Amino acid sequence: MIIDIDIETLFPEGLSDEAISAISDVLAEIAMQWESKHFHQLKRFREQQQIDFCDPVKPWCRKNTD
């Protein structure tokens, strides 16, 4: 799932360096707390993605989907 966010509308030009830094810190903290809370679910999902797309015998190769 990819979410299309219009960053230009959400964060218009002309924000101060301080505002940019504060927004960046808040977004990073939200991401870290989210990943910490849902670590096991994210790990399970990503492992399943790895299984679905990588050859288990040669993990550096993608499975042939043909």
N, C-alpha and C positions, 0 to 999 in steps of 0.2 A: 504494500500500500504506500503510495507516494502522495503527499499532501502538497498541493500547489499554493504557496503562500506568496502574496504580493508584498515583498519586503519594502518596496518603495512607498507603498501606501501606509504600511504599518509603521515604518521608521523613515519619515521624510528627511530630505537633505537638510543640512543646517543644524543638526544636533551638535551640542558641544562635546568636546573630548571627554569631559566628566560624565555626561549623560551616556555616551557610547560605552564608556568603561563600566558604568553602573548597570546598564542593560546587559552587557556581556557577562558580568558577574552573576546577575540574577538568572540568566538563561543557563549558564554553566552549573549553577547550584541546583536548579530544577532538574537538569539532565542527570547530574550525579545522584541526587536523591531518588529519582525515578529508577535509574539503573540499579541502585543499591536495594531498593524495595522489591524490584521485580527481577533480580539477578537470575534466580533459578529458572524462571519462565523464559527469559531472554536466552539463557544458555541452552535450554532444551530446544527452543525454536531454531536457534542458529546451528545447533548440532544436527537437527533434522534437515535443515537446508543443505548442510554439508553432505549428508548421506544421500539426499536426493540428487545433487548435482555433481558430486565427485565420485570417481571410481575408487572403491575401497581398496583395491589391489594397488592402484597407482594414484594416491591422493592428490598428486600434483596435476592430474589430468581430469578433465570434465567427462562425465558420462556421455556416451553417444546417444542423443535423443531421437535419432532417426528410426 
